[in-house]
Amino acid sequence: MDRATTVATVAAVGLSLGLAVWVLVAWRRSRFTFFQAFLAFGNLFFARVLWRTERSGLLPVGPGEGALIVCNHSSGVDPNVIQVCTDRVVHWMVAREYFEMPVLNWAFRATNTIPVNRAGVDTASTKMAIRLAQGGGLVGLFPEGRINTTDELLLPGRPGAALIALRARVKVIPCYVSGVPYDGTPLGSLRMPGRARVAIGQPIDLTPYFGREGDKQVLEELTKRMLVEIASLAGVPDYQPKLAGRQWKNGEAAEAGRAEAAHGVADTG
């Protein structure tokens, strides 16, 4: 081995050790578990270097304060760019089929991501989201329900976010993400450069509506309000929101009743 190769090897080892020490120190100072800190460090590379994420600020939540984060859905990595806006883990609601991918499954379990069934009503995921938010966690979801690949600013909204926020009795933080690359595949964004931006809005106080989560009109009104707040962050203050079709509205209304009944039984224990 010549001198140049030796110097390069020593430098690489030194940098690796220095990086490992930095990650360890950062982890001990953070609220993350070790595996969460590992994922957060990797996420910083993609969000800050590859996608060059810019943010308008940090999520307006205090330590140990629960909240629901609602955002437009432009790509499969929207949660990753939102994560750079807080030093706490955000528990996102994600379609259950993505848990079947080994790498994603490990990451999802490390961050207590909430699996959701696309078909029908998933009361279990709703209950899990409510418990996490009630316990002081940050729960994230997309009112649109799926990635928006249309020319519309936002897809019609579904009332699940309103239901969870009311039942957990937490505030709602609207966000708008733009500039994230997307090629239609779950992991394609990890290979694509971009220039992402995250706009964070003021919290929506739902206190006047607490206890009315079983009221379909209230859920629809609050869903529209969330969509309006998200659109305002996109620079469209006069946005006219739409709700998802009858199939979803009826399903979510039924879920509200079931979730209410289920939590009523759980709370008595």
GUTI-479678 format. One record per atom (N, C-alpha, C): residue number from 1; atom name; x, y, z. Coordinates in steps of 0.02 Angstrom, whole numbers, padded with zeros to 5 digits. Layout:
BEGIN
   seq   atom        u        v        w
   NUM     CA        X        Y        Z
...
***
This chain:
BEGIN
   seq   atom        u        v        w
     1      N    00042   -00060    00000
     1     CA    00000    00000    00000
     1      C    00044    00062    00000
     2      N    00035    00107   -00048
     2     CA    00077    00167   -00052
     2      C    00053    00219   -00002
     3      N    00093    00272    00004
     3     CA    00080    00323    00055
     3      C    00013    00358    00044
     4      N   -00003    00373   -00019
     4     CA   -00066    00408   -00034
     4      C   -00126    00367   -00014
     5      N   -00122    00302   -00028
     5     CA   -00177    00257   -00011
     5      C   -00185    00252    00064
     6      N   -00128    00249    00099
     6     CA   -00130    00245    00172
     6      C   -00162    00307    00203
     7      N   -00142    00365    00178
     7     CA   -00169    00428    00203
     7      C   -00245    00431    00190
     8      N   -00265    00410    00130
     8     CA   -00337    00412    00113
     8      C   -00377    00364    00158
     9      N   -00347    00305    00171
     9     CA   -00381    00256    00214
     9      C   -00389    00282    00285
    10      N   -00334    00310    00311
    10     CA   -00336    00337    00380
    10      C   -00387    00394    00384
    11      N   -00387    00436    00333
    11     CA   -00434    00492    00332
    11      C   -00506    00468    00331
    12      N   -00520    00416    00290
    12     CA   -00587    00389    00285
    12      C   -00610    00358    00351
    13      N   -00564    00321    00383
    13     CA   -00580    00291    00448
    13      C   -00592    00345    00500
    14      N   -00549    00396    00499
    14     CA   -00557    00451    00547
    14      C   -00623    00487    00538
    15      N   -00642    00500    00476
    15     CA   -00706    00533    00463
    15      C   -00764    00489    00484
    16      N   -00758    00424    00473
    16     CA   -00812    00378    00492
    16      C   -00820    00377    00568
    17      N   -00764    00374    00603
    17     CA   -00767    00374    00676
    17      C   -00795    00440    00702
    18      N   -00772    00495    00671
    18     CA   -00797    00560    00692
    18      C   -00871    00566    00681
    19      N   -00894    00540    00625
    19     CA   -00966    00541    00610
    19      C   -01005    00499    00659
    20      N   -00977    00440    00677
    20     CA   -01011    00396    00724
    20      C   -01017    00430    00793
    21      N   -00964    00464    00814
    21     CA   -00965    00499    00878
    21      C   -01016    00556    00876
    22      N   -01018    00592    00820
    22     CA   -01066    00647    00813
    22      C   -01137    00622    00818
    23      N   -01152    00566    00784
    23     CA   -01219    00537    00786
    23      C   -01236    00516    00857
    24      N   -01188    00485    00892
    24     CA   -01200    00461    00960
    24      C   -01215    00520    01006
    25      N   -01176    00573    01001
    25     CA   -01187    00632    01044
    25      C   -01254    00664    01028
    26      N   -01268    00671    00963
    26     CA   -01332    00700    00943
    26      C   -01391    00659    00969
    27      N   -01383    00593    00966
    27     CA   -01437    00549    00991
    27      C   -01448    00558    01066
    28      N   -01395    00561    01105
    28     CA   -01401    00568    01177
    28      C   -01434    00634    01196
    29      N   -01427    00684    01153
    29     CA   -01457    00750    01168
    29      C   -01528    00756    01140
    30      N   -01549    00708    01101
    30     CA   -01614    00713    01068
    30      C   -01668    00675    01106
    31      N   -01729    00679    01079
    31     CA   -01785    00641    01107
    31      C   -01795    00575    01070
    32      N   -01749    00559    01025
    32     CA   -01755    00499    00984
    32      C   -01725    00438    01019
    33      N   -01752    00379    01001
    33     CA   -01717    00318    01018
    33      C   -01656    00313    00972
    34      N   -01612    00264    00985
    34     CA   -01552    00258    00943
    34      C   -01570    00247    00870
    35      N   -01617    00201    00857
    35     CA   -01636    00187    00788
    35      C   -01672    00246    00756
    36      N   -01712    00282    00795
    36     CA   -01744    00342    00768
    36      C   -01692    00395    00751
    37      N   -01640    00401    00792
    37     CA   -01587    00450    00778
    37      C   -01549    00430    00715
    38      N   -01538    00365    00705
    38     CA   -01505    00341    00645
    38      C   -01546    00360    00583
    39      N   -01612    00348    00587
    39     CA   -01656    00366    00531
    39      C   -01659    00441    00520
    40      N   -01660    00479    00575
    40     CA   -01663    00552    00569
    40      C   -01600    00579    00535
    41      N   -01543    00549    00551
    41     CA   -01481    00571    00519
    41      C   -01482    00557    00444
    42      N   -01504    00497    00425
    42     CA   -01510    00481    00355
    42      C   -01560    00526    00320
    43      N   -01613    00542    00354
    43     CA   -01664    00586    00325
    43      C   -01636    00656    00312
    44      N   -01592    00679    00356
    44     CA   -01562    00745    00347
    44      C   -01524    00749    00281
    45      N   -01490    00694    00263
    45     CA   -01453    00694    00200
    45      C   -01500    00704    00141
    46      N   -01554    00664    00140
    46     CA   -01600    00669    00083
    46      C   -01636    00736    00083
    47      N   -01662    00756    00141
    47     CA   -01702    00817    00144
    47      C   -01661    00880    00133
    48      N   -01601    00882    00162
    48     CA   -01560    00943    00159
    48      C   -01514    00945    00099
    49      N   -01486    00887    00081
    49     CA   -01437    00886    00026
    49      C   -01469    00871   -00041
    50      N   -01505    00815   -00045
    50     CA   -01533    00795   -00109
    50      C   -01593    00838   -00130
    51      N   -01638    00852   -00082
    51     CA   -01698    00890   -00098
    51      C   -01693    00964   -00080
    52      N   -01638    00983   -00047
    52     CA   -01624    01053   -00029
    52      C   -01685    01087    00004
    53      N   -01711    01054    00054
    53     CA   -01773    01077    00086
    53      C   -01765    01143    00123
    54      N   -01810    01189    00109
    54     CA   -01814    01251    00145
    54      C   -01879    01250    00185
    55      N   -01877    01278    00245
    55     CA   -01937    01278    00288
    55      C   -01952    01349    00312
    56      N   -02015    01361    00324
    56     CA   -02034    01427    00348
    56      C   -02024    01434    00424
    57      N   -02012    01379    00457
    57     CA   -02002    01380    00529
    57      C   -02009    01310    00557
    58      N   -02016    01306    00623
    58     CA   -02025    01242    00657
    58      C   -02099    01231    00673
    59      N   -02117    01169    00684
    59     CA   -02186    01155    00704
    59      C   -02200    01188    00771
    60      N   -02254    01226    00776
    60     CA   -02270    01263    00838
    60      C   -02301    01219    00892
    61      N   -02261    01175    00922
    61     CA   -02284    01132    00976
    61      C   -02233    01133    01032
    62      N   -02257    01130    01093
    62     CA   -02212    01128    01150
    62      C   -02191    01057    01165
    63      N   -02141    01049    01208
    63     CA   -02118    00982    01228
    63      C   -02175    00941    01259
    64      N   -02185    00881    01234
    64     CA   -02237    00838    01261
    64      C   -02307    00858    01242
    65      N   -02315    00906    01198
    65     CA   -02382    00927    01178
    65      C   -02404    00888    01116
    66      N   -02463    00859    01119
    66     CA   -02490    00822    01063
    66      C   -02519    00868    01011
    67      N   -02518    00848    00948
    67     CA   -02546    00888    00894
    67      C   -02556    00843    00833
    68      N   -02600    00866    00789
    68     CA   -02612    00832    00726
    68      C   -02585    00876    00670
    69      N   -02543    00847    00627
    69     CA   -02514    00884    00571
    69      C   -02550    00862    00508
    70      N   -02578    00910    00472
    70     CA   -02612    00895    00409
    70      C   -02574    00930    00352
    71      N   -02568    00895    00296
    71     CA   -02527    00921    00242
    71      C   -02554    00897    00175
    72      N   -02539    00934    00123
    72     CA   -02554    00910    00055
    72      C   -02509    00850    00040
    73      N   -02528    00811   -00010
    73     CA   -02491    00749   -00023
    73      C   -02466    00750   -00095
    74      N   -02403    00770   -00103
    74     CA   -02374    00777   -00170
    74      C   -02326    00721   -00189
    75      N   -02303    00682   -00140
    75     CA   -02256    00628   -00154
    75      C   -02255    00579   -00096
    76      N   -02219    00524   -00105
    76     CA   -02214    00475   -00051
    76      C   -02167    00495    00005
    77      N   -02128    00548   -00005
    77     CA   -02080    00569    00047
    77      C   -02099    00636    00079
    78      N   -02161    00656    00073
    78     CA   -02184    00717    00107
    78      C   -02169    00714    00182
    79      N   -02181    00656    00215
    79     CA   -02164    00653    00287
    79      C   -02091    00667    00302
    80      N   -02047    00649    00255
    80     CA   -01975    00660    00267
    80      C   -01957    00733    00270
    81      N   -01988    00774    00227
    81     CA   -01971    00845    00228
    81      C   -02006    00880    00287
    82      N   -02064    00855    00308
    82     CA   -02096    00882    00367
    82      C   -02054    00868    00429
    83      N   -02020    00810    00430
    83     CA   -01982    00790    00489
    83      C   -01926    00839    00506
    84      N   -01899    00874    00456
    84     CA   -01845    00922    00470
    84      C   -01870    00984    00505
    85      N   -01936    00988    00516
    85     CA   -01965    01046    00549
    85      C   -01978    01034    00623
    86      N   -01952    00978    00649
    86     CA   -01961    00964    00720
    86      C   -01906    00916    00744
    87      N   -01892    00918    00808
    87     CA   -01844    00871    00836
    87      C   -01880    00814    00873
    88      N   -01944    00805    00856
    88     CA   -01983    00750    00884
    88      C   -02006    00705    00827
    89      N   -02020    00643    00843
    89     CA   -02044    00596    00792
    89      C   -02117    00611    00775
    90      N   -02131    00614    00710
    90     CA   -02200    00622    00688
    90      C   -02225    00553    00666
    91      N   -02281    00532    00694
    91     CA   -02309    00466    00679
    91      C   -02359    00474    00622
    92      N   -02339    00454    00562
    92     CA   -02382    00463    00504
    92      C   -02428    00403    00494
    93      N   -02485    00417    00465
    93     CA   -02532    00364    00445
    93      C   -02515    00346    00373
    94      N   -02497    00283    00363
    94     CA   -02471    00260    00298
    94      C   -02509    00197    00275
    95      N   -02521    00192    00211
    95     CA   -02556    00134    00183
    95      C   -02521    00070    00203
    96      N   -02560    00021    00224
    96     CA   -02532   -00040    00252
    96      C   -02488   -00079    00204
    97      N   -02500   -00074    00138
    97     CA   -02460   -00113    00092
    97      C   -02386   -00094    00092
    98      N   -02371   -00032    00112
    98     CA   -02301   -00012    00115
    98      C   -02263   -00046    00171
    99      N   -02299   -00073    00220
    99     CA   -02267   -00109    00274
    99      C   -02241   -00177    00250
   100      N   -02263   -00199    00191
   100     CA   -02240   -00262    00164
   100      C   -02170   -00257    00134
   101      N   -02144   -00197    00125
   101     CA   -02076   -00187    00100
   101      C   -02029   -00189    00159
   102      N   -01982   -00238    00162
   102     CA   -01940   -00249    00221
   102      C   -01905   -00187    00249
   103      N   -01873   -00147    00205
   103     CA   -01837   -00088    00228
   103      C   -01886   -00038    00259
   104      N   -01940   -00026    00225
   104     CA   -01989    00022    00250
   104      C   -02022   -00003    00314
   105      N   -02034   -00068    00317
   105     CA   -02065   -00097    00376
   105      C   -02024   -00083    00438
   106      N   -01958   -00093    00432
   106     CA   -01913   -00080    00490
   106      C   -01916   -00007    00511
   107      N   -01914    00038    00461
   107     CA   -01915    00109    00477
   107      C   -01982    00129    00507
   108      N   -02036    00102    00480
   108     CA   -02103    00119    00506
   108      C   -02111    00095    00578
   109      N   -02087    00036    00592
   109     CA   -02094    00010    00661
   109      C   -02051    00050    00710
   110      N   -01993    00072    00688
   110     CA   -01949    00111    00731
   110      C   -01980    00178    00749
   111      N   -02023    00205    00705
   111     CA   -02052    00271    00717
   111      C   -02126    00267    00735
   112      N   -02150    00206    00751
   112     CA   -02221    00197    00769
   112      C   -02268    00226    00716
   113      N   -02252    00213    00653
   113     CA   -02295    00234    00599
   113      C   -02360    00194    00602
   114      N   -02415    00225    00583
   114     CA   -02481    00194    00591
   114      C   -02504    00164    00525
   115      N   -02511    00097    00521
   115     CA   -02534    00066    00459
   115      C   -02609    00076    00449
   116      N   -02629    00091    00388
   116     CA   -02699    00105    00372
   116      C   -02721    00063    00313
   117      N   -02779    00033    00318
   117     CA   -02808   -00004    00261
   117      C   -02838    00046    00212
   118      N   -02824    00037    00148
   118     CA   -02853    00081    00098
   118      C   -02928    00067    00089
   119      N   -02946    00004    00090
   119     CA   -03015   -00016    00077
   119      C   -03055   -00016    00141
   120      N   -03114    00013    00139
   120     CA   -03158    00012    00197
   120      C   -03136    00058    00252
   121      N   -03161    00045    00312
   121     CA   -03147    00086    00370
   121      C   -03099    00051    00416
   122      N   -03046    00085    00437
   122     CA   -02995    00056    00480
   122      C   -02999    00088    00549
   123      N   -03043    00059    00591
   123     CA   -03052    00087    00658
   123      C   -02990    00079    00701
   124      N   -02953    00024    00691
   124     CA   -02892    00012    00732
   124      C   -02841    00067    00722
   125      N   -02830    00089    00659
   125     CA   -02781    00141    00646
   125      C   -02804    00208    00676
   126      N   -02870    00220    00673
   126     CA   -02897    00282    00702
   126      C   -02886    00283    00777
   127      N   -02899    00228    00809
   127     CA   -02889    00224    00882
   127      C   -02816    00233    00901
   128      N   -02770    00203    00861
   128     CA   -02699    00210    00875
   128      C   -02677    00283    00868
   129      N   -02701    00317    00816
   129     CA   -02684    00387    00806
   129      C   -02709    00429    00864
   130      N   -02770    00416    00886
   130     CA   -02799    00453    00942
   130      C   -02758    00443    01005
   131      N   -02739    00381    01019
   131     CA   -02700    00367    01079
   131      C   -02633    00403    01078
   132      N   -02599    00401    01020
   132     CA   -02534    00435    01015
   132      C   -02540    00510    01026
   133      N   -02590    00541    00995
   133     CA   -02599    00613    01003
   133      C   -02619    00631    01074
   134      N   -02664    00591    01104
   134     CA   -02685    00603    01173
   134      C   -02626    00597    01221
   135      N   -02579    00553    01204
   135     CA   -02521    00542    01247
   135      C   -02465    00592    01236
   136      N   -02478    00645    01197
   136     CA   -02428    00697    01186
   136      C   -02386    00687    01124
   137      N   -02407    00642    01079
   137     CA   -02369    00630    01018
   137      C   -02392    00674    00961
   138      N   -02352    00676    00909
   138     CA   -02368    00712    00848
   138      C   -02390    00661    00796
   139      N   -02450    00669    00771
   139     CA   -02478    00624    00721
   139      C   -02487    00662    00656
   140      N   -02464    00632    00601
   140     CA   -02470    00665    00536
   140      C   -02513    00626    00489
   141      N   -02554    00661    00450
   141     CA   -02594    00627    00399
   141      C   -02611    00675    00342
   142      N   -02635    00646    00288
   142     CA   -02651    00684    00228
   142      C   -02727    00682    00217
   143      N   -02762    00738    00225
   143     CA   -02834    00738    00216
   143      C   -02855    00716    00146
   144      N   -02811    00723    00097
   144     CA   -02828    00702    00029
   144      C   -02832    00626    00022
   145      N   -02797    00590    00066
   145     CA   -02802    00518    00066
   145      C   -02756    00482    00018
   146      N   -02729    00515   -00031
   146     CA   -02683    00485   -00079
   146      C   -02641    00539   -00111
   147      N   -02589    00519   -00147
   147     CA   -02545    00567   -00180
   147      C   -02582    00602   -00237
   148      N   -02576    00667   -00239
   148     CA   -02610    00706   -00290
   148      C   -02567    00709   -00353
   149      N   -02588    00674   -00405
   149     CA   -02552    00674   -00469
   149      C   -02591    00714   -00522
   150      N   -02641    00751   -00501
   150     CA   -02681    00791   -00547
   150      C   -02654    00862   -00551
   151      N   -02687    00903   -00590
   151     CA   -02669    00974   -00595
   151      C   -02704    01016   -00543
   152      N   -02747    00985   -00503
   152     CA   -02783    01021   -00451
   152      C   -02735    01036   -00393
   153      N   -02748    01092   -00359
   153     CA   -02707    01109   -00301
   153      C   -02712    01055   -00247
   154      N   -02773    01035   -00232
   154     CA   -02786    00984   -00181
   154      C   -02841    00937   -00206
   155      N   -02838    00875   -00184
   155     CA   -02892    00828   -00197
   155      C   -02947    00839   -00145
   156      N   -03007    00814   -00157
   156     CA   -03060    00819   -00107
   156      C   -03037    00788   -00040
   157      N   -03058    00818    00015
   157     CA   -03036    00797    00081
   157      C   -03082    00746    00112
   158      N   -03053    00707    00158
   158     CA   -03090    00657    00196
   158      C   -03089    00677    00270
   159      N   -03142    00663    00306
   159     CA   -03150    00689    00375
   159      C   -03109    00654    00429
   160      N   -03066    00606    00411
   160     CA   -03030    00569    00463
   160      C   -02987    00613    00507
   161      N   -02956    00664    00479
   161     CA   -02913    00708    00519
   161      C   -02954    00745    00571
   162      N   -03012    00770    00552
   162     CA   -03055    00806    00599
   162      C   -03077    00760    00655
   163      N   -03095    00699    00638
   163     CA   -03117    00651    00688
   163      C   -03062    00638    00740
   164      N   -03002    00626    00716
   164     CA   -02946    00610    00761
   164      C   -02930    00670    00806
   165      N   -02926    00729    00777
   165     CA   -02909    00789    00816
   165      C   -02961    00803    00869
   166      N   -03025    00794    00853
   166     CA   -03077    00808    00902
   166      C   -03077    00756    00957
   167      N   -03068    00693    00938
   167     CA   -03069    00640    00989
   167      C   -03008    00644    01034
   168      N   -02951    00663    01006
   168     CA   -02890    00669    01046
   168      C   -02886    00736    01083
   169      N   -02927    00784    01060
   169     CA   -02929    00852    01090
   169      C   -02861    00886    01085
   170      N   -02836    00888    01024
   170     CA   -02772    00921    01010
   170      C   -02781    00972    00955
   171      N   -02733    01017    00949
   171     CA   -02736    01066    00896
   171      C   -02712    01036    00830
   172      N   -02728    01070    00776
   172     CA   -02710    01048    00709
   172      C   -02661    01097    00679
   173      N   -02606    01072    00651
   173     CA   -02556    01115    00619
   173      C   -02555    01102    00544
   174      N   -02577    01150    00504
   174     CA   -02577    01141    00431
   174      C   -02508    01154    00402
   175      N   -02490    01116    00351
   175     CA   -02426    01124    00316
   175      C   -02438    01118    00241
   176      N   -02394    01149    00203
   176     CA   -02396    01141    00130
   176      C   -02326    01126    00105
   177      N   -02320    01071    00068
   177     CA   -02256    01048    00041
   177      C   -02256    01057   -00035
   178      N   -02201    01081   -00062
   178     CA   -02194    01088   -00135
   178      C   -02123    01074   -00155
   179      N   -02113    01059   -00219
   179     CA   -02045    01050   -00245
   179      C   -02013    00983   -00231
   180      N   -02051    00935   -00204
   180     CA   -02023    00869   -00190
   180      C   -02028    00827   -00253
   181      N   -01973    00796   -00276
   181     CA   -01976    00756   -00338
   181      C   -02016    00692   -00328
   182      N   -02051    00671   -00380
   182     CA   -02092    00610   -00375
   182      C   -02098    00579   -00444
   183      N   -02084    00513   -00448
   183     CA   -02088    00478   -00512
   183      C   -02142    00425   -00513
   184      N   -02185    00426   -00462
   184     CA   -02240    00378   -00460
   184      C   -02224    00314   -00424
   185      N   -02163    00306   -00398
   185     CA   -02145    00246   -00361
   185      C   -02130    00263   -00288
   186      N   -02136    00215   -00242
   186     CA   -02125    00229   -00170
   186      C   -02056    00256   -00153
   187      N   -02004    00230   -00187
   187     CA   -01935    00248   -00169
   187      C   -01899    00289   -00222
   188      N   -01933    00306   -00276
   188     CA   -01901    00342   -00330
   188      C   -01874    00410   -00310
   189      N   -01907    00443   -00263
   189     CA   -01885    00510   -00242
   189      C   -01816    00509   -00210
   190      N   -01796    00450   -00184
   190     CA   -01731    00445   -00151
   190      C   -01674    00449   -00201
   191      N   -01690    00446   -00266
   191     CA   -01638    00450   -00317
   191      C   -01643    00516   -00357
   192      N   -01688    00559   -00338
   192     CA   -01702    00619   -00378
   192      C   -01688    00683   -00339
   193      N   -01650    00728   -00367
   193     CA   -01639    00793   -00334
   193      C   -01702    00836   -00339
   194      N   -01706    00884   -00295
   194     CA   -01764    00929   -00295
   194      C   -01749    00992   -00257
   195      N   -01798    01034   -00252
   195     CA   -01793    01095   -00212
   195      C   -01858    01102   -00172
   196      N   -01861    01068   -00117
   196     CA   -01922    01064   -00078
   196      C   -01931    01125   -00033
   197      N   -01993    01141   -00021
   197     CA   -02011    01195    00025
   197      C   -02068    01172    00070
   198      N   -02063    01190    00133
   198     CA   -02115    01174    00182
   198      C   -02140    01239    00213
   199      N   -02204    01253    00204
   199     CA   -02235    01311    00236
   199      C   -02277    01286    00294
   200      N   -02267    01314    00352
   200     CA   -02302    01292    00413
   200      C   -02350    01347    00435
   201      N   -02413    01328    00444
   201     CA   -02464    01377    00463
   201      C   -02474    01382    00538
   202      N   -02517    01427    00557
   202     CA   -02534    01435    00628
   202      C   -02580    01379    00650
   203      N   -02574    01356    00712
   203     CA   -02617    01302    00736
   203      C   -02691    01320    00732
   204      N   -02732    01272    00717
   204     CA   -02805    01279    00716
   204      C   -02832    01255    00782
   205      N   -02864    01299    00819
   205     CA   -02892    01281    00884
   205      C   -02962    01252    00875
   206      N   -02971    01190    00894
   206     CA   -03035    01156    00886
   206      C   -03075    01152    00951
   207      N   -03053    01189    01001
   207     CA   -03085    01185    01067
   207      C   -03161    01195    01064
   208      N   -03188    01242    01024
   208     CA   -03261    01251    01022
   208      C   -03298    01190    00996
   209      N   -03263    01144    00963
   209     CA   -03296    01086    00933
   209      C   -03286    01021    00972
   210      N   -03249    01025    01027
   210     CA   -03236    00964    01066
   210      C   -03302    00933    01090
   211      N   -03306    00867    01085
   211     CA   -03366    00832    01104
   211      C   -03417    00824    01048
   212      N   -03401    00851    00989
   212     CA   -03448    00848    00933
   212      C   -03421    00806    00875
   213      N   -03376    00759    00891
   213     CA   -03346    00718    00839
   213      C   -03394    00671    00804
   214      N   -03453    00660    00834
   214     CA   -03503    00618    00803
   214      C   -03549    00655    00755
   215      N   -03539    00720    00750
   215     CA   -03581    00763    00707
   215      C   -03550    00767    00637
   216      N   -03583    00738    00588
   216     CA   -03557    00736    00520
   216      C   -03544    00805    00492
   217      N   -03589    00853    00506
   217     CA   -03581    00920    00480
   217      C   -03519    00954    00509
   218      N   -03505    00942    00572
   218     CA   -03446    00970    00604
   218      C   -03383    00942    00572
   219      N   -03382    00876    00561
   219     CA   -03323    00845    00529
   219      C   -03311    00874    00460
   220      N   -03365    00884    00422
   220     CA   -03357    00911    00355
   220      C   -03335    00984    00356
   221      N   -03363    01022    00403
   221     CA   -03343    01093    00409
   221      C   -03270    01099    00426
   222      N   -03246    01059    00473
   222     CA   -03176    01063    00493
   222      C   -03129    01036    00439
   223      N   -03151    00986    00403
   223     CA   -03111    00960    00347
   223      C   -03100    01014    00295
   224      N   -03153    01050    00279
   224     CA   -03147    01105    00230
   224      C   -03101    01159    00257
   225      N   -03106    01173    00321
   225     CA   -03064    01226    00350
   225      C   -02990    01206    00345
   226      N   -02975    01142    00357
   226     CA   -02906    01119    00352
   226      C   -02880    01127    00281
   227      N   -02921    01109    00232
   227     CA   -02901    01116    00162
   227      C   -02890    01189    00144
   228      N   -02932    01233    00169
   228     CA   -02925    01305    00155
   228      C   -02859    01331    00184
   229      N   -02842    01309    00245
   229     CA   -02780    01331    00277
   229      C   -02719    01306    00238
   230      N   -02723    01243    00215
   230     CA   -02667    01216    00175
   230      C   -02659    01255    00110
   231      N   -02716    01269    00077
   231     CA   -02714    01306    00014
   231      C   -02688    01377    00024
   232      N   -02705    01407    00081
   232     CA   -02681    01475    00096
   232      C   -02605    01476    00100
   233      N   -02576    01423    00128
   233     CA   -02503    01418    00132
   233      C   -02471    01411    00063
   234      N   -02512    01387    00015
   234     CA   -02488    01380   -00054
   234      C   -02498    01445   -00093
   235      N   -02525    01497   -00060
   235     CA   -02535    01560   -00093
   235      C   -02603    01567   -00127
   236      N   -02651    01525   -00106
   236     CA   -02718    01528   -00135
   236      C   -02768    01539   -00078
   237      N   -02778    01601   -00057
   237     CA   -02821    01615    00001
   237      C   -02895    01606   -00012
   238      N   -02917    01607   -00075
   238     CA   -02988    01601   -00090
   238      C   -03007    01532   -00115
   239      N   -02970    01482   -00094
   239     CA   -02981    01413   -00117
   239      C   -03050    01388   -00095
   240      N   -03083    01354   -00141
   240     CA   -03148    01324   -00127
   240      C   -03139    01249   -00117
   241      N   -03140    01225   -00055
   241     CA   -03125    01154   -00042
   241      C   -03183    01108   -00062
   242      N   -03165    01046   -00076
   242     CA   -03214    00995   -00091
   242      C   -03204    00936   -00045
   243      N   -03258    00900   -00034
   243     CA   -03255    00839    00006
   243      C   -03257    00778   -00039
   244      N   -03228    00723   -00014
   244     CA   -03229    00661   -00053
   244      C   -03301    00638   -00062
   245      N   -03311    00593   -00110
   245     CA   -03378    00571   -00128
   245      C   -03417    00537   -00073
   246      N   -03478    00520   -00089
   246     CA   -03524    00492   -00040
   246      C   -03495    00429   -00008
   247      N   -03462    00388   -00047
   247     CA   -03434    00326   -00020
   247      C   -03389    00339    00040
   248      N   -03347    00391    00035
   248     CA   -03301    00406    00089
   248      C   -03336    00442    00146
   249      N   -03382    00487    00129
   249     CA   -03415    00525    00182
   249      C   -03455    00479    00227
   250      N   -03491    00432    00197
   250     CA   -03530    00386    00237
   250      C   -03485    00341    00278
   251      N   -03431    00318    00248
   251     CA   -03385    00275    00284
   251      C   -03353    00310    00343
   252      N   -03331    00372    00334
   252     CA   -03300    00409    00389
   252      C   -03350    00426    00443
   253      N   -03412    00440    00424
   253     CA   -03463    00455    00474
   253      C   -03476    00394    00517
   254      N   -03477    00335    00485
   254     CA   -03487    00274    00523
   254      C   -03427    00261    00569
   255      N   -03367    00277    00543
   255     CA   -03307    00267    00584
   255      C   -03309    00311    00646
   256      N   -03335    00371    00639
   256     CA   -03339    00416    00697
   256      C   -03380    00384    00752
   257      N   -03437    00354    00733
   257     CA   -03479    00322    00783
   257      C   -03445    00263    00815
   258      N   -03411    00221    00774
   258     CA   -03377    00163    00800
   258      C   -03319    00182    00845
   259      N   -03281    00232    00824
   259     CA   -03224    00254    00864
   259      C   -03247    00281    00931
   260      N   -03302    00319    00929
   260     CA   -03330    00347    00991
   260      C   -03350    00292    01039
   261      N   -03385    00241    01011
   261     CA   -03407    00186    01054
   261      C   -03348    00147    01081
   262      N   -03299    00133    01038
   262     CA   -03241    00094    01058
   262      C   -03203    00130    01113
   263      N   -03194    00195    01107
   263     CA   -03156    00232    01158
   263      C   -03196    00239    01221
   264      N   -03262    00241    01215
   264     CA   -03303    00244    01275
   264      C   -03293    00183    01317
   265      N   -03289    00124    01284
   265     CA   -03277    00061    01321
   265      C   -03207    00061    01350
   266      N   -03157    00082    01309
   266     CA   -03088    00081    01332
   266      C   -03077    00127    01392
   267      N   -03110    00185    01391
   267     CA   -03099    00233    01444
   267      C   -03126    00210    01511
   268      N   -03174    00164    01510
   268     CA   -03203    00141    01574
   268      C   -03159    00092    01609
   269      N   -03109    00065    01572
   269     CA   -03064    00016    01602
   269      C   -03007    00048    01637
***
